[in-house]
Amino acid sequence: MASYGTAQATIANAASLSGAVPIVGEVVAIDLPTLTTDSSSITFQGSFDGDTFRELQEVDGTAYTVTTAATGATLALLSSAATNPPIRVPWLKVRTGTSGAAVNQGSARTITLIIKKD
């Protein structure tokens, strides 16, 4: 039976990108609080060393994006399909909006990452 845990990614007030979060396992779901209006896209940066972060992308080069209802809390499940497969990187940052259209939050937001442990 799989073991699950959580990690918190906090986006500061007036910011759009969280700090670095260490990930042990794979992110399989994301529990989002109510976000500032127009935050319907969640994108990510990943790192293998915790220092150098790059945009997380799908195999086709598009940004790895989770689309959510910006008006209320959401539990976004990631699947093993080509769209939104589980995220498996040692370090992760979460962004509201996209790299080209980031959405700053009106107060600090804590996003819970649900992790399937190895």
C-alpha positions as CSV (number, residue, x, y, z in Angstrom):
1,M,0.0,0.0,0.0
2,A,1.3,3.4,-0.9
3,S,2.4,5.9,1.7
4,Y,1.4,9.6,1.4
5,G,2.6,12.8,2.9
6,T,2.3,16.5,2.4
7,A,4.5,19.5,1.9
8,Q,3.6,23.2,2.0
9,A,4.5,25.8,-0.6
10,T,3.9,29.3,0.6
11,I,3.4,32.2,-1.8
12,A,4.0,35.5,0.1
13,N,1.6,38.5,0.0
14,A,2.1,40.5,-3.2
15,A,4.1,37.6,-4.8
16,S,3.3,34.9,-7.3
17,L,6.0,32.3,-6.8
18,S,6.5,30.2,-3.7
19,G,9.8,29.4,-2.0
20,A,11.6,26.2,-2.8
21,V,10.0,23.0,-1.4
22,P,11.9,19.8,-1.0
23,I,10.0,16.8,-2.5
24,V,10.6,13.2,-1.5
25,G,8.5,11.1,-3.9
26,E,6.0,12.4,-6.5
27,V,3.4,15.1,-6.2
28,V,0.0,13.5,-7.1
29,A,-2.4,16.2,-6.0
30,I,-2.5,19.8,-5.1
31,D,-4.8,21.3,-2.4
32,L,-5.2,25.0,-3.3
33,P,-6.7,27.7,-1.1
34,T,-9.0,30.4,-2.5
35,L,-6.7,32.4,-4.7
36,T,-6.7,36.0,-5.9
37,T,-9.0,36.5,-8.9
38,D,-7.5,35.6,-12.2
39,S,-5.2,32.9,-10.7
40,S,-6.8,30.1,-12.8
41,S,-3.4,28.7,-13.9
42,I,-0.9,27.1,-11.6
43,T,2.6,26.6,-13.0
44,F,5.8,25.3,-11.6
45,Q,9.6,25.5,-11.5
46,G,11.7,22.5,-10.7
47,S,15.3,21.9,-9.7
48,F,17.6,18.9,-9.2
49,D,20.0,20.8,-6.9
50,G,17.7,23.2,-5.0
51,D,19.6,26.2,-6.4
52,T,19.0,26.4,-10.2
53,F,15.3,26.4,-11.0
54,R,13.8,26.1,-14.5
55,E,10.2,26.1,-15.8
56,L,8.5,22.7,-15.5
57,Q,7.4,21.7,-19.0
58,E,5.4,18.9,-20.7
59,V,7.2,16.7,-23.2
60,D,5.9,18.9,-26.0
61,G,7.6,22.0,-24.5
62,T,4.4,23.7,-23.2
63,A,4.3,24.8,-19.5
64,Y,3.2,22.2,-17.1
65,T,-0.1,23.8,-16.0
66,V,-2.9,22.9,-13.6
67,T,-6.0,24.9,-14.4
68,T,-8.3,25.6,-11.4
69,A,-11.3,27.7,-10.4
70,A,-9.8,30.9,-9.1
71,T,-12.9,31.7,-7.1
72,G,-12.7,28.8,-4.6
73,A,-10.6,26.2,-3.0
74,T,-9.7,23.3,-5.2
75,L,-8.2,19.8,-4.9
76,A,-6.4,19.2,-8.2
77,L,-5.6,15.6,-8.9
78,L,-2.7,14.8,-11.2
79,S,-2.8,11.6,-13.2
80,S,-0.5,9.3,-15.1
81,A,-1.9,10.5,-18.4
82,A,0.1,12.7,-20.8
83,T,-1.6,15.8,-19.4
84,N,-0.6,16.6,-15.8
85,P,1.3,13.5,-14.9
86,P,2.6,13.3,-11.3
87,I,5.5,15.7,-10.7
88,R,8.8,14.0,-9.8
89,V,11.6,16.5,-9.0
90,P,13.6,16.9,-5.8
91,W,12.8,20.6,-5.5
92,L,9.7,22.5,-6.6
93,K,8.3,26.1,-6.6
94,V,4.6,26.8,-7.3
95,R,3.5,29.9,-9.2
96,T,0.0,31.4,-9.6
97,G,-0.3,32.3,-13.2
98,T,2.3,31.6,-15.8
99,S,5.9,32.7,-16.3
100,G,4.7,35.4,-18.8
101,A,1.6,36.4,-16.8
102,A,2.2,35.8,-13.1
103,V,-0.6,36.7,-10.7
104,N,0.4,38.2,-7.4
105,Q,-1.6,37.2,-4.4
106,G,-3.5,39.6,-2.2
107,S,-2.3,37.8,0.9
108,A,0.0,34.9,1.8
109,R,-1.3,31.6,0.4
110,T,-0.3,28.1,1.5
111,I,-0.6,25.4,-1.1
112,T,-0.5,21.8,0.1
113,L,1.3,19.3,-2.1
114,I,0.1,15.7,-1.7
115,I,3.1,13.4,-2.2
116,K,3.2,9.7,-2.9
117,K,6.3,8.6,-1.1
118,D,8.8,6.1,-2.6
